[in-house]
Amino acid sequence: MQEVHYCSDPKKVAAIAGAAEALAQLKERGYLNVIITNQSGIGRGYFTVEQFEQVQSELLRQLGSANIDATFFCPDSPDSPAPRRKPSPAMVFEAAAALAIDLKRSFFIGDAASDIECGRAAGLRTILVKTGYGQRDAHCQPDFTATNVTEAVAMVLEMSKSG
């Protein structure tokens, strides 16, 4: 979704143009789409789990709930000992266990250094998108870089043709 600093209001949710269609293409090719997200606004007291769930519901409505298989989130603030918080790969491993995901065939698409570090630590191929924090975090050495999620998905689909 478009970046909204500590988003707690479903009215501020705006899916990135083309994201729903791109996610649907991945589903058609047999991929699972999983959201892995830090939500430190909960741990910092900026919003509640219920508010996050309302934001998430709106995001799923905009993306098409059938296009997202699961969401894993860490509510902890960065200053608390949080073994699940990205860049730790713990939530990726939880998702893999819960959904029988083959990590060797998987990609981690994200817009922040913590996303790329998380994906790398889990053994996934990583794609940094230059939306959100992606411009700022271009130094994080992803496997691939894309302008946006639509381009990232096109890259995944092209690579999946060649194995």
Contact map, one row per residue, 1 for C-alpha under 8 A:
1110000000001111000000000000000000000000000000000000000000100000000000000000000000000000000000000000000000000000000000000000000000000000000000000000000000000000000
1111000000001111000000000000000000000000000000000000000000000000000000000000000000000000000000000000000000000000000000000000000000110000000000000000000000000000000
1111100000000000000000000000000000000000000000000000000000000000000000000000000000000000000000000000000000000000000000000000000000010000000000000000000000000000000
0111111000011000000000000000000000000000000000000000000000000000000000000000000000000000000000000000000000000000000000000000000000000000000000000000000000000000000
0011111000000000000000000000000000000000000000000000000000000000000000000000000000000000000000000000000000000000000000000000000000000000000000000000000000000000000
0001111100000000000000000000000000000010100001000000000000000000000000000000000000000000000000000000000000000000000000000000000000000000000000000000000000000000000
0001111111011000000000000000000000000000000000000001001000000000000000000000000000000000000000000000000000000000000000000000000000000000000000000000000000000000000
0000011111000000000000000000000000000000000000100011001000000000000000000000000000000000000000000000000000000000000000000000000000000000000000000000000000000000000
0000001111111000000000000000000000000000000000000010011000000000000000000000000000000000000000000000000000000000000000000000000000000000000000000000000000000000000
0000001111111000000000000000000000000000000000000000011101100000000000000000000000000000000000000000000000000000000000000000000000000000000000000000000000000000000
0000000011111000000000000000000000000000000000000000000000000000000000000000000000000000000000000000000000000000000000000000000000000000000000000000000000000000000
0001001011111100000000000000000000000000000000000000000000000000000000000000000000000000000000000000000000000000000000000000000000000000000000000000000000000000000
1101001011111110000000000000000000000000000000000000001001100000000000000000000000000000000000000000000000000000000000000000000000000000000000000000000000000000000
1100000000011111000000000000000000000000000000000000000000100100000000000000000000000000000000000000000000000000000000000000000000000000000000000000000000000000000
1100000000001111101100000000000000000000000000000000000000100110000000000000000000000000000000000000000000000000000000000000000000000000000000000000000000000000000
1100000000000111111000000000000000000000000000000000000000000000000000000000000000000000000000000000000000000000000000000000000000000000000000000000100000000000000
0000000000000011111100000000000000000000000000000000000000000000000000000000000000000000000000000000000000000000000000000000000000000000000000000000000000000000000
0000000000000001111111000000000000000000000000000000000000000000000000000000000000000000000000000000000000000000000000000000000000000000000000000000110000000000000
0000000000000011111111100000000000000000000000000000000000000010000000000000000000000000000000000000000000000000000000000000000000000000000000000000110000000000000
0000000000000010111111110000000000000000000000000000000000000111001000000000000000000000000000000000000000000000000000000000000000000000000000000000000000000000000
0000000000000000011111111000000000000000000000000000000000000000000000000000000000000000000000000000000000000000000000000000000000000000000000000000000000000000000
0000000000000000011111111100000000000000000000000000000000000000000000000000000000000000000000000000000000000000000000000000000000000000000000000000110011000000000
0000000000000000001111111110000010000000000000000000000000000010001100000000000000000000000000000000000000000000000000000000000000000000000000000000000010000000000
0000000000000000000111111111000000000000000000000000000000000000001000000000000000000000000000000000000000000000000000000000000000000000000000000000000000000000000
0000000000000000000011111111100000000000000000000000000000000000000000000000000000000000000000000000000000000000000000000000000000000000000000000000000000000000000
0000000000000000000001111111111110000000000000000000000000000000000000000000000000000000000000000000000000000000000000000000000000000000000000000000000010001000000
0000000000000000000000111111111110000000000000000000000000000000001000000000000000000000000000000000000000000000000000000000000000000000000000000000000000000000000
0000000000000000000000011111111000000000000000000000000000000000000000000000000000000000000000000000000000000000000000000000000000000000000000000000000000000000000
0000000000000000000000001111111000000000000000000000000000000000000000000000000000000000000000000000000000000000000000000000000000000000000000000000000000001000000
0000000000000000000000000111111100000000000000000000000000000000000000000000000000000000000000000000000000000000000000000000000000000000000000000000000000000000000
0000000000000000000000000111111110000000000000000000000000000000000000000000000000000000000000000000000000000000000000000000000000000000000000000000000000000000000
0000000000000000000000000110011111000000000000000000000000000000000110000000000000000000000000000000100000000000000000000000000000000000000000000000000000000000000
0000000000000000000000100110001111100000000000000000000000000000001111000000000000000000000000000000000000000000000000000000000000000000000000000000000000000000000
0000000000000000000000000000000111110000000000000000000000000000000111110000000000000000000000100000000000000000000000000000000000000000000000000000000000000000000
0000000000000000000000000000000011111000000000000000000000000000000101111000000000000000000000000000000000000000000000000000000000000000000000000000000000000000000
0000000000000000000000000000000001111100000000000000000000000000000000111000000000000000001100000000000000000000000000000000000000000000000000000000000000000000000
0000000000000000000000000000000000111110000000000000000000000000000000111100000000000100000000000000000000000000000000000000000000000000000000000000000000000000000
0000000000000000000000000000000000011111000000000000000000000000000000001111000000001100000000000000000000000000000000000000000000000000000000000000000000000000000
0000010000000000000000000000000000001111111000000000000000000000000000001111100000000000000000000000000000000000000000000000000000000000000000000000000000000000000
0000000000000000000000000000000000000111111100000000000000000000000000000111110000000000000000000000000000000000000000000000000000000000000000000000000000000000000
0000010000000000000000000000000000000011111111100000000000000000000000000010100000000000000000000000000000000000000000000000000000000000000000000000000000000000000
0000000000000000000000000000000000000011111111111001000000000000000000000011100000000000000000000000000000000000000000000000000000000000000000000000000000000000000
0000000000000000000000000000000000000011111111000000000000000000000000000011100000000000000000000000000000000000000000000000000000000000000000000000000000000000000
0000000000000000000000000000000000000001111111100000000000000000000000000001100000000000000000000000000000000000000000000000000000000000000000000000000000000000000
0000000000000000000000000000000000000000111111110000000000000000000000000000000000000000000000000000000000000000000000000000000000000000000000000000000000000000000
0000010000000000000000000000000000000000111111110000000000000000000000000000000000000000000000000000000000000000000000000000000000000000000000000000000000000000000
0000000100000000000000000000000000000000110111111011000000000000000000000000000000000000000000000000000000000000000000000000000000000000000000000000000000000000000
0000000000000000000000000000000000000000010011111111000000000000000000000000000000000000000000000000000000000000000000000000000000000000000000000000000000000000000
0000000000000000000000000000000000000000010000111111100000000000000000000010000000000000000000000000000000000000000000000000000000000000000000000000000000000000000
0000000000000000000000000000000000000000000000011111110000000000000000000000000000000000000000000000000000000000000000000000000000000000000000000000000000000000000
0000000110000000000000000000000000000000000000111111111000000000000000000000000000000000000000000000000000000000000000000000000000000000000000000000000000000000000
0000001100000000000000000000000000000000010000111111111100000000000000000000000000000000000000000000000000000000000000000000000000000000000000000000000000000000000
0000000000000000000000000000000000000000000000001111111110000000000000000000000000000000000000000000000000000000000000000000000000000000000000000000000000000000000
0000000011000000000000000000000000000000000000000111111111000000000000000000000000000000000000000000000000000000000000000000000000000000000000000000000000000000000
0000001111001000000000000000000000000000000000000011111111100000000000000000000000000000000000000000000000000000000000000000000000000000000000000000000000000000000
0000000001000000000000000000000000000000000000000001111111110000000000000000000000000000000000000000000000000000000000000000000000000000000000000000000000000000000
0000000000000000000000000000000000000000000000000000111111111000000000000000000000000000000000000000000000000000000000000000000000000000000000000000000000000000000
0000000001001000000000000000000000000000000000000000011111111100000000000000000000000000000000000000000000000000000000000000000000000000000000000000000000000000000
1000000001001110000000000000000000000000000000000000001111111110000000000000000000000000000000000000000000000000000000000000000000000000000000000000000000000000000
0000000000000000000000000000000000000000000000000000000111111111100100000000000000000000000000000000000000000000000000000000000000000000000000000000000000000000000
0000000000000000000000000000000000000000000000000000000011111111100000000000000000000000000000000000000000000000000000000000000000000000000000000000000000000000000
0000000000000110000100000000000000000000000000000000000001111111100000000000000000000000000000000000000000000000000000000000000000000000000000000000000000000000000
0000000000000010001100100000000000000000000000000000000000111111101100000000000000000000000000000000000000000000000000000000000000000000000000000000000000000000000
0000000000000000000100000000000000000000000000000000000000011111111100000000000000000000000000000000000000000000000000000000000000000000000000000000000000000000000
0000000000000000000000000000000000000000000000000000000000011111111110000000000000000000000000000000000000000000000000000000000000000000000000000000000000000000000
0000000000000000000000000000000000000000000000000000000000000001111110000000000000000000000000000000000000000000000000000000000000000000000000000000000000000000000
0000000000000000000100110010000010000000000000000000000000000011111110000000000000000000000000000000000000000000000000000000000000000000000000000000000000000000000
0000000000000000000000100000000111100000000000000000000000010011111111100000000000000000000000000000000000000000000000000000000000000000000000000000000000000000000
0000000000000000000000000000000111000000000000000000000000000000111111100000000000000000000000000000000000000000000000000000000000000000000000000000000000000000000
0000000000000000000000000000000011100000000000000000000000000000000111110000000000000000000000100000000000000000000000000000000000000000000000000000000000000000000
0000000000000000000000000000000001111000000000000000000000000000000111111000000000000000000000000000000000000000000000000000000000000000000000000000000000000000000
0000000000000000000000000000000001111000000000000000000000000000000001111100000000000000001000100000000000000000000000000000000000000000000000000000000000000000000
0000000000000000000000000000000000111110000000000000000000000000000000111110000000000000001000000000000000000000000000000000000000000000000000000000000000000000000
0000000000000000000000000000000000001111000000000000000000000000000000011111000000011000000000000000000000000000000000000000000000000000000000000000000000000000000
0000000000000000000000000000000000000111111000001000000000000000000000001111100000000000000000000000000000000000000000000000000000000000000000000000000000000000000
0000000000000000000000000000000000000111011100000000000000000000000000000111110101001000000000000000000000000000000000000000000000000000000000000000000000000000000
0000000000000000000000000000000000000011111100000000000000000000000000000011111101000000000000000000000000000000000000000000000000000000000000000000000000000000000
0000000000000000000000000000000000000001000000000000000000000000000000000001111111001000000000000000000000000000000000000000000000000000000000000000000000000000000
0000000000000000000000000000000000000000000000000000000000000000000000000000111110000000000000000000000000000000000000000000000000000000000000000000000000000000000
0000000000000000000000000000000000000000000000000000000000000000000000000001111111000000000000000000000000000000000000000000000000000000000000000000000000000000000
0000000000000000000000000000000000000000000000000000000000000000000000000000011111100000000000000000000000000000000000000000000000000000000000000000000000000000000
0000000000000000000000000000000000000000000000000000000000000000000000000001110111111000000000000000000000000000000000000000000000000000000000000000000000000000000
0000000000000000000000000000000000000000000000000000000000000000000000000000000011111001010000000000000000000000000000000000000000000000000000000000000000000000000
0000000000000000000000000000000000000000000000000000000000000000000000000100000001111101111000000000000000000000000000000000000000000000000000000000000000000000000
0000000000000000000000000000000000000100000000000000000000000000000000000101010001111111111000000000000000000000000000000000000000000000000000000000000000000000000
0000000000000000000000000000000000001100000000000000000000000000000000000000000000011111111000000000000000000000011011000000000000000000000000000000000000000000000
0000000000000000000000000000000000000000000000000000000000000000000000000000000000001111100000000000000000000000011111101000000000000000000000000000000000000000000
0000000000000000000000000000000000000000000000000000000000000000000000000000000000111111111000000000000000000000000011001000000000000000000000000000000000000000000
0000000000000000000000000000000000000000000000000000000000000000000000000000000000011111111110000000000000000000000001101100000000000000000000000000000000000000000
0000000000000000000000000000000000000000000000000000000000000000000000000000000000111101111111000000000000000000000000000000000000000000000000000000000000000000000
0000000000000000000000000000000000010000000000000000000000000000000000011000000000011101111111100000000000000000000000000000000000000000000000000000000000000000000
0000000000000000000000000000000000010000000000000000000000000000000000000000000000000000111111110000000000000000000001100100000000000000000000000000000000000000000
0000000000000000000000000000000000000000000000000000000000000000000000000000000000000000111111111000000000000000000000000100000000000000000000000000000000000000000
0000000000000000000000000000000000000000000000000000000000000000000000000000000000000000011111111100000000000000000000000000000000000000000000000000000000000000000
0000000000000000000000000000000001000000000000000000000000000000000001010000000000000000001111111111100000000000000000000000000000000000000000000000000000000000000
0000000000000000000000000000000000000000000000000000000000000000000000000000000000000000000111111111111000000000000000000000000000000000000000000000000000000000000
0000000000000000000000000000000000000000000000000000000000000000000000000000000000000000000011111111100000000000000000000000000000000000000000000000000000000000000
0000000000000000000000000000000000000000000000000000000000000000000000000000000000000000000001111111100000000000000000000000000000000000000000000000000000000000000
0000000000000000000000000000000000000000000000000000000000000000000000000000000000000000000000111111100000000000000000000000000000000000000000000000000000000000000
0000000000000000000000000000000000000000000000000000000000000000000000000000000000000000000000111111110000000000000000000000000000000000000000000000000000000000000
0000000000000000000000000000000100000000000000000000000000000000000000000000000000000000000000111111111001000000000000000000000000000000000000000000000000000000000
0000000000000000000000000000000000000000000000000000000000000000000000000000000000000000000000010001111111000000000000000000000000000000000000000000000000000000000
0000000000000000000000000000000000000000000000000000000000000000000000000000000000000000000000010000111111100000000000000111000000000000000000000000000000000000000
0000000000000000000000000000000000000000000000000000000000000000000000000000000000000000000000000000011111000000000000000011000000000000000000000000000000000000000
0000000000000000000000000000000000000000000000000000000000000000000000000000000000000000000000000000011111100000000000000001000000000000000000000000000000000000000
0000000000000000000000000000000000000000000000000000000000000000000000000000000000000000000000000000111111110000000000000001100000000000000000000000000000000000000
0000000000000000000000000000000000000000000000000000000000000000000000000000000000000000000000000000001011111000000000100001111000000000000000000000000000010000000
0000000000000000000000000000000000000000000000000000000000000000000000000000000000000000000000000000000001111100001100100001111000000000000000000000000000000000000
0000000000000000000000000000000000000000000000000000000000000000000000000000000000000000000000000000000000111110001100000000011110000000000000000000100100000000000
0000000000000000000000000000000000000000000000000000000000000000000000000000000000000000000000000000000000011111001100000000011110000100000000000000000000000000000
0000000000000000000000000000000000000000000000000000000000000000000000000000000000000000000000000000000000001111101000000000000111111100100000000000000000000000000
0000000000000000000000000000000000000000000000000000000000000000000000000000000000000000000000000000000000000111111100000000000100011100100000000000000000000000000
0000000000000000000000000000000000000000000000000000000000000000000000000000000000000000000000000000000000000011111110000000000000000100111100000000000000000000000
0000000000000000000000000000000000000000000000000000000000000000000000000000000000000110000000000000000000000001111111000000000000000000000000000000000000000000000
0000000000000000000000000000000000000000000000000000000000000000000000000000000000000110000000000000000000011111111111100000000000000000000000000000000000000000000
0000000000000000000000000000000000000000000000000000000000000000000000000000000000000010000000000000000000011101111111110000011100000000000111000000000000000000000
0000000000000000000000000000000000000000000000000000000000000000000000000000000000000111000000000000000000000000111111111000000000000000000100000000000000000000000
0000000000000000000000000000000000000000000000000000000000000000000000000000000000000111100100000000000000000000011111111100000000000000000000000000000000000000000
0000000000000000000000000000000000000000000000000000000000000000000000000000000000000010100100000000000000110000001111111111110000000000000000000000000000000000000
0000000000000000000000000000000000000000000000000000000000000000000000000000000000000000000000000000000000000000000111111111110000000000000000000000000000000000000
0000000000000000000000000000000000000000000000000000000000000000000000000000000000000011100000000000000000000000000011111111000000000000000000000000000000000000000
0000000000000000000000000000000000000000000000000000000000000000000000000000000000000000100110000000001000000000000001111111000000000000000000000000000000000000000
0000000000000000000000000000000000000000000000000000000000000000000000000000000000000000000000000000001100000000000000111111100000000000000000000000000000000000000
0000000000000000000000000000000000000000000000000000000000000000000000000000000000000000000000000000001111110000000000111111110000000000000000000000000000000000000
0000000000000000000000000000000000000000000000000000000000000000000000000000000000000000000000000000000001110000000000110011111000000000000000100000000000000000000
0000000000000000000000000000000000000000000000000000000000000000000000000000000000000000000000000000000000111100000100110001111100000000000001110000000000000000000
0000000000000000000000000000000000000000000000000000000000000000000000000000000000000000000000000000000000111100000100000000111110000000000001111100000100000000000
0000000000000000000000000000000000000000000000000000000000000000000000000000000000000000000000000000000000001111000100000000011111000100010001011100000000000000000
0000000000000000000000000000000000000000000000000000000000000000000000000000000000000000000000000000000000001110000000000000001111100100000000001111100100000000000
0000000000000000000000000000000000000000000000000000000000000000000000000000000000000000000000000000000000000010000000000000000111111110010000001111000000000000000
0100000000000000000000000000000000000000000000000000000000000000000000000000000000000000000000000000000000000010000000000000000011111110000000000011000000000000000
0110000000000000000000000000000000000000000000000000000000000000000000000000000000000000000000000000000000000011000000000000000001111110000000000000000000000000000
0000000000000000000000000000000000000000000000000000000000000000000000000000000000000000000000000000000000000011000000000000000001111111100000000000000000000000000
0000000000000000000000000000000000000000000000000000000000000000000000000000000000000000000000000000000000000111100000000000000111111111110000000000000000000000000
0000000000000000000000000000000000000000000000000000000000000000000000000000000000000000000000000000000000000000000000000000000001111111110000000000000000000000000
0000000000000000000000000000000000000000000000000000000000000000000000000000000000000000000000000000000000000000000000000000000000001111111000000000000000000000000
0000000000000000000000000000000000000000000000000000000000000000000000000000000000000000000000000000000000000011100000000000000000001111111100000000000000000000000
0000000000000000000000000000000000000000000000000000000000000000000000000000000000000000000000000000000000000000100000000000000101000111111110000000000000000000000
0000000000000000000000000000000000000000000000000000000000000000000000000000000000000000000000000000000000000000100000000000000000000001111110000000000000000000000
0000000000000000000000000000000000000000000000000000000000000000000000000000000000000000000000000000000000000000100110000000000000000000111111000000000000000000000
0000000000000000000000000000000000000000000000000000000000000000000000000000000000000000000000000000000000000000000100000000000000000000011111100000000000000000000
0000000000000000000000000000000000000000000000000000000000000000000000000000000000000000000000000000000000000000000100000000011100000000000111111000000000000000000
0000000000000000000000000000000000000000000000000000000000000000000000000000000000000000000000000000000000000000000000000000111000000000000011111000000000000000000
0000000000000000000000000000000000000000000000000000000000000000000000000000000000000000000000000000000000000000000000000000011100000000000001111100000000000000000
0000000000000000000000000000000000000000000000000000000000000000000000000000000000000000000000000000000000000000000000000000001111000000000001111110000100000000000
0000000000000000000000000000000000000000000000000000000000000000000000000000000000000000000000000000000000000000000000000000001111000000000000011111101100000000000
0000000000000000000000000000000000000000000000000000000000000000000000000000000000000000000000000000000000000000000000000000000011100000000000001111101100000000000
0000000000000000000000000000000000000000000000000000000000000000000000000000000000000000000000000000000000000000000000000000000011100000000000000111111100000000000
0000000000000001011001000000000000000000000000000000000000000000000000000000000000000000000000000000000000001000000000000000000010000000000000000111111110000000000
0000000000000000011001000000000000000000000000000000000000000000000000000000000000000000000000000000000000000000000000000000000000000000000000000001111111000000000
0000000000000000000000000000000000000000000000000000000000000000000000000000000000000000000000000000000000000000000000000000000000000000000000000111111111100000000
0000000000000000000000000000000000000000000000000000000000000000000000000000000000000000000000000000000000001000000000000000001010000000000000001111111111110000000
0000000000000000000001100100000000000000000000000000000000000000000000000000000000000000000000000000000000000000000000000000000000000000000000000000111111111000000
0000000000000000000001000000000000000000000000000000000000000000000000000000000000000000000000000000000000000000000000000000000000000000000000000000011111111100000
0000000000000000000000000000000000000000000000000000000000000000000000000000000000000000000000000000000000000000000000000000000000000000000000000000001111111110000
0000000000000000000000000000000000000000000000000000000000000000000000000000000000000000000000000000000000100000000000000000000000000000000000000000000111111111000
0000000000000000000000000100100000000000000000000000000000000000000000000000000000000000000000000000000000000000000000000000000000000000000000000000000011111111100
0000000000000000000000000000000000000000000000000000000000000000000000000000000000000000000000000000000000000000000000000000000000000000000000000000000001111111110
0000000000000000000000000000000000000000000000000000000000000000000000000000000000000000000000000000000000000000000000000000000000000000000000000000000000111111111
0000000000000000000000000000000000000000000000000000000000000000000000000000000000000000000000000000000000000000000000000000000000000000000000000000000000011111111
0000000000000000000000000000000000000000000000000000000000000000000000000000000000000000000000000000000000000000000000000000000000000000000000000000000000001111111
0000000000000000000000000000000000000000000000000000000000000000000000000000000000000000000000000000000000000000000000000000000000000000000000000000000000000111111
0000000000000000000000000000000000000000000000000000000000000000000000000000000000000000000000000000000000000000000000000000000000000000000000000000000000000011111
